[in-house]
Amino acid sequence: MGVEKQVIRPGTGPKPTAGQNVTVHCTGFGKNRDLSQKFWSTKDPGQKPFAFKIGQGSVIKGWDEGVMGMQVGEVARLRCSPDYAYGAGGFPAWGIQPNSVLDFEIEVISLE
């Protein structure tokens, strides 16, 4: 499957290019294989927006490919197949089971 994108709110700014720093708000769903259960959010108390260099493999493949097609200001839900998320290893600390499909609600805040 890879990554599937559902736009929640269109953006009005530019799209990122490989190598740019992208800052996002993100909420991840799929704890214990339940896509309604949140496992992490930058909007939780004590958390901050998340910044990463896009197109460099520093985040899961679903983010690298999914966020690349988003505009600043856009909010979208990305559904990532296991090979585009945490794969066979999962992420046990967050309750992500091996080979889990995950959903991420992402808002692109800024590009540098």
N, C-alpha and C positions, 0 to 999 in steps of 0.2 A: 504494500500500500504506500509506503513512504510517508509523506505528509500531505494532509488535506486541510485546506484553509476555508473557514467560513467568516466572512467579514461581518462584524457587529456594528462598527462605525467607520465609515470611510475616512481616510486621512486627507490632508491638503498639502502636505510638505513633500520634500524629495524622498526618493527611495535610496537605501544604502547601497554602497558598492563595496566589493571585497576589500578588506583591510581597514575599513572605517571602524571607529568605536561607536557602538550603538548602545543607548541607554533605554531600558524598558521597565515597565511594571509588568509583573507576571504572576499568575496564580496557576499552579499545577494541580491536576486532578487525576485520580487513578489509584489512590491508596488502596492496597489489598484488592486490586483488580476491580474496584468500584469507581466508575468514572464520575460519580456524583460526590465522591469523597476527596476533599482537598488534602494535599500532602505538604504544600509549601506556598507561601505568597509573600511578595515584596511589600504587600499592604498590611501584613501582620504587624502588631506592635513590636517596635525595636528593629524592624527591617527597613531597608532602603532600596531605591531602584537599583536594578542590576545592570552593569555595563560590561560589554564584551567586544572583542574585535571580530567582526563578522567575516565569514568565508575562510577562516583560518583553522577550523577544526578544534577551537577551544571550548565549544559547547556541543551538545548533542546535534546530530545531523539534521533533525527536524527543525531545530532553531536556526541553524546556519542557512538552510534552504528556505524555510517558511518566512523568516523575518526579512530575508533578502528581497522578497517581493512586496513588502509592506511599505507604506508611506509614514512619515512623521505625522503623529496625531491619529493614526489608524488603530483601531482595536479589532482584533481577530481571534478566533479560536482555532488553534492548530491541533489536529488529531495526528499523532505520530504512531506508526507501527513500531513494534519492538526493536527492529533493526535501525530505526531512526530515533530511538529513545535510549534506554539503558540496556537493551539486549538481554542476553542469557544471564548476565550477572545481576540484573535488577539494581536497586539501590536500597538495601535493607534498612538503613538508618532512617529513611523516609517512608518505609512501608511499601516500597515499590517492589513487587514480586518479579522474579525472572520472567522474561518474555511477555511483558505487559504492554498493552496499548495505553497511551497516555494522552490527555487533553491539556492544553495550555492556553489560557486566555492572556494575550499579550497586547500591551499598548506601547507603541514606539513613541518615546518621549523626545529624544534628540539624537543627532548624529554629529560626530567630530571627525 
